[in-house]
């Protein structure tokens, strides 16, 4: 139990770090090139990790790693970017909070892992808490944005479930690196086809890309994938509910945004939901 808590505490670092993505992107990175930014987040750090660990897949693991990279990184990043551009941040975050339930459904089909009623009640309370924390009454829905947000959660949920089903044939860092490389190549292709190339990058841009690549992608995905060794895809996905809390706190502390009692109550609901599900981990 103690080892599990340590592993999951480390895995929780990932969504906390991902909660900083919005402010880093808006404050440090150039606008209008989301696919290129995604490729620069994933591909360079993936190549560096491969150069360090030098582990090559064999047999079926070539296509399996390609599938995982597309689902977890390439397609997942792409649809997250689309939803972020077409939906208010609160709506996108609330739809993303459905990932534990979607992952539970996929795991039930592919892994025959059934979650308890208490899991679904706690997960729904977490979704309500995220909504209270980030939703605004003026939020407007966009069909394509909603589809992209749901598609992103489904893509990542499928990726995590397949990782659990197939196992890990190589050390964690190399396993992460190959997914970053395959996913980064998908994003790079999308950038070259769909986006204009930037005229130049400033030092501020490079610092933002370095942070999102080294910390927000390489480190974050490594500890997150490590958590999957000890928990089901549905349980590990509940940690993602921590991202909106981080984003809200950054907005309050660094950007001077207000924090209402309703948002504080939502934060408490999210923390209670995550804490309850982690304490009753059912793989």
C-alpha positions in Angstrom: 0.0 0.0 0.0 2.8 2.4 0.8 4.5 1.7 -2.5 1.2 2.3 -4.3 0.8 5.7 -2.6 4.3 6.8 -3.6 3.7 5.7 -7.2 0.4 7.4 -7.5 1.7 10.6 -5.8 4.4 10.7 -8.4 1.8 10.0 -11.2 -0.3 12.9 -9.8 2.6 15.3 -10.7 1.7 14.8 -14.3 -1.8 16.4 -14.3 -0.6 19.1 -11.9 2.1 20.0 -14.4 -0.4 19.8 -17.3 -2.5 22.3 -15.5 0.3 24.9 -16.2 0.1 24.3 -20.0 -2.5 27.0 -20.6 -0.7 29.8 -19.0 2.7 28.8 -20.5 1.1 28.5 -23.9 -0.6 31.9 -23.8 2.2 33.8 -22.1 5.3 32.2 -23.7 4.5 30.6 -27.0 3.5 32.1 -30.4 -0.2 31.8 -31.3 -1.7 30.1 -34.3 0.6 27.0 -34.5 -0.9 24.5 -32.1 0.2 21.4 -34.0 3.8 22.6 -34.4 3.9 23.5 -30.7 2.6 19.9 -29.9 5.2 18.4 -32.2 8.0 20.5 -30.5 6.7 19.3 -27.1 6.9 15.7 -28.0 9.4 14.9 -30.8 12.7 16.5 -29.5 12.4 15.1 -26.0 11.4 11.7 -27.4 14.5 11.7 -29.6 16.7 12.8 -26.7 15.4 10.0 -24.6 15.9 7.4 -27.4 19.5 8.6 -27.8 20.1 8.1 -24.1 18.4 4.8 -23.5 18.9 3.2 -27.0 16.2 0.6 -26.7 14.6 -0.7 -29.9 11.3 -2.4 -30.2 11.0 -5.8 -31.9 8.3 -7.7 -33.7 4.7 -6.5 -33.1 5.9 -3.8 -30.8 6.8 -1.5 -33.7 3.1 -1.1 -34.7 1.9 -1.3 -31.1 4.1 1.6 -30.1 3.0 3.5 -33.2 -0.6 3.0 -32.2 0.0 4.0 -28.6 1.9 7.1 -29.7 -0.9 8.2 -32.1 -3.6 7.6 -29.5 -1.9 9.1 -26.4 0.1 11.8 -28.1 -0.6 12.5 -31.7 -4.4 12.2 -31.9 -4.9 13.1 -28.3 -2.8 16.4 -28.5 -4.4 17.3 -31.9 -8.0 17.0 -30.6 -7.2 18.8 -27.3 -5.9 21.7 -29.4 -9.0 21.8 -31.6 -11.3 21.8 -28.5 -9.2 24.4 -26.8 -9.5 26.7 -29.9 -13.2 26.2 -30.4 -14.5 26.0 -26.8 -14.2 28.2 -23.7 -11.6 26.7 -21.4 -14.1 25.8 -18.8 -16.2 23.8 -21.2 -13.2 21.9 -22.6 -11.9 21.1 -19.0 -15.4 19.9 -17.9 -15.7 17.6 -21.0 -12.1 16.4 -20.3 -13.2 15.4 -16.8 -15.3 12.6 -18.3 -12.1 10.7 -19.1 -12.3 8.4 -16.0 -15.8 7.3 -17.0 -14.9 6.8 -20.6 -11.7 4.9 -19.6 -13.8 2.7 -17.3 -16.1 1.9 -20.2 -13.3 1.0 -22.6 -11.5 -1.0 -19.8 -14.7 -3.0 -19.2 -14.9 -3.9 -22.9 -11.2 -4.7 -23.5 -10.0 -5.8 -20.1 -13.2 -7.0 -18.4 -12.4 -4.6 -15.6 -15.6 -3.5 -13.9 -15.6 -0.4 -11.6 -17.9 -0.2 -8.6 -21.0 2.0 -8.3 -19.0 4.1 -5.8 -16.4 4.7 -8.5 -19.0 6.2 -10.9 -20.6 8.3 -8.2 -17.3 9.7 -7.1 -16.2 10.3 -10.7 -19.5 12.2 -11.4 -19.0 14.3 -8.3 -15.5 15.1 -9.6 -17.0 16.2 -12.9 -19.5 18.4 -11.1 -16.6 19.8 -9.0 -14.7 20.7 -12.2 -17.8 22.3 -13.7 -18.2 24.4 -10.5 -14.5 25.4 -10.7 -14.2 26.4 -14.3 -17.6 26.8 -16.0 -19.1 30.2 -16.7 -22.7 31.0 -17.4 -21.7 32.7 -20.6 -20.1 29.5 -22.0 -21.1 28.7 -25.6 -21.0 25.2 -27.1 -19.5 24.4 -30.5 -20.3 21.1 -32.1 -16.9 20.5 -33.5 -15.2 21.6 -30.3 -17.4 19.3 -28.2 -16.7 16.4 -30.5 -13.0 17.1 -30.4 -13.0 17.2 -26.6 -14.8 13.9 -26.3 -12.6 12.4 -29.0 -9.5 13.4 -27.1 -10.7 11.7 -23.9 -11.7 8.6 -25.8 -8.4 8.5 -27.7 -6.3 8.8 -24.5 -8.6 6.4 -22.7 -8.1 3.8 -25.4 -4.4 4.4 -25.4 -4.1 3.8 -21.6 -6.3 0.7 -21.9 -4.2 -0.8 -24.6 -1.1 -0.1 -22.6 -2.6 -2.0 -19.7 -3.6 -4.9 -22.0 -0.3 -5.2 -23.9 2.1 -4.5 -21.0 5.5 -2.8 -21.3 8.3 -4.6 -23.2 11.1 -2.2 -22.4 12.3 0.2 -19.7 9.8 3.0 -18.9 11.8 5.9 -20.3 12.3 4.2 -23.7 8.7 3.1 -23.7 7.7 6.7 -23.2 10.2 8.0 -25.7 8.9 5.8 -28.6 5.4 7.0 -28.0 6.5 10.7 -28.0 8.4 10.1 -31.3 5.5 8.4 -33.1 3.0 10.9 -31.8 5.3 13.9 -32.5 5.7 12.8 -36.1 1.9 12.8 -36.5 1.7 16.3 -35.1 4.6 17.5 -37.3 2.9 16.2 -40.4 -0.3 18.0 -39.4 1.7 21.2 -38.7 3.4 21.1 -42.1 0.1 20.5 -43.9 -2.2 22.8 -41.9 -0.2 25.6 -40.4 2.1 28.4 -41.6 5.7 28.2 -40.5 6.7 30.8 -37.9 9.1 33.5 -39.1 11.2 33.3 -36.0 11.3 32.1 -32.4 12.2 34.3 -29.4 14.1 33.3 -26.3 10.8 33.4 -24.5 9.3 30.9 -27.0 12.2 28.6 -26.6 11.9 28.7 -22.8 8.2 27.8 -23.1 8.8 25.0 -25.5 11.7 23.6 -23.3 9.4 23.6 -20.2 6.5 22.0 -22.0 8.8 19.4 -23.7 11.1 18.4 -20.8 8.8 18.9 -17.9 5.3 18.9 -19.3 5.8 16.0 -21.6 8.9 13.9 -21.0 8.8 13.9 -17.2 5.0 14.1 -16.9 4.2 11.2 -19.2 6.9 9.1 -17.7 5.6 9.3 -14.2 2.0 9.0 -15.5 2.7 5.9 -17.4 4.5 4.5 -14.4 1.3 4.9 -12.4 -0.5 2.7 -14.9 1.6 -0.3 -13.6 -0.2 0.0 -10.3 -3.7 1.2 -11.2 -6.4 0.6 -13.8 -6.8 3.1 -16.7 -10.0 4.4 -15.1 -8.3 5.0 -11.7 -5.2 6.7 -13.1 -7.5 8.9 -15.3 -9.1 10.4 -12.2 -5.8 12.1 -11.4 -6.5 14.3 -14.5 -9.1 16.1 -12.5 -6.3 17.8 -10.7 -5.3 19.8 -13.8 -8.2 22.3 -13.6 -7.3 22.9 -9.9 -3.8 23.8 -10.9 -5.0 26.1 -13.7 -7.5 27.8 -11.5 -4.8 28.4 -8.7 -2.3 29.8 -11.3 -5.0 32.1 -12.6 -5.7 33.3 -9.1 -2.1 33.7 -7.9 -0.3 34.8 -11.1 -3.0 36.4 -13.3 -5.0 38.2 -10.7 -8.2 36.2 -11.4 -11.0 36.1 -8.8 -11.9 32.9 -6.9 -15.5 32.5 -5.7 -16.9 30.4 -2.9 -18.6 28.2 -5.6 -15.2 27.6 -7.2 -13.7 26.7 -3.8 -16.5 24.2 -3.2 -15.9 22.7 -6.6 -12.2 22.4 -5.7 -13.1 20.5 -2.5 -15.4 18.2 -4.5 -12.7 17.4 -7.0 -10.1 16.6 -4.2 -12.6 14.5 -2.4 -13.5 12.6 -5.5 -9.8 11.9 -6.4 -8.9 11.0 -2.8 -11.9 8.6 -2.4 -11.2 6.8 -5.7 -7.5 6.5 -5.0 -8.2 5.1 -1.5 -10.4 2.4 -3.0 -8.2 1.5 -5.9 -9.8 -1.4 -7.9 -7.8 -2.6 -10.8 
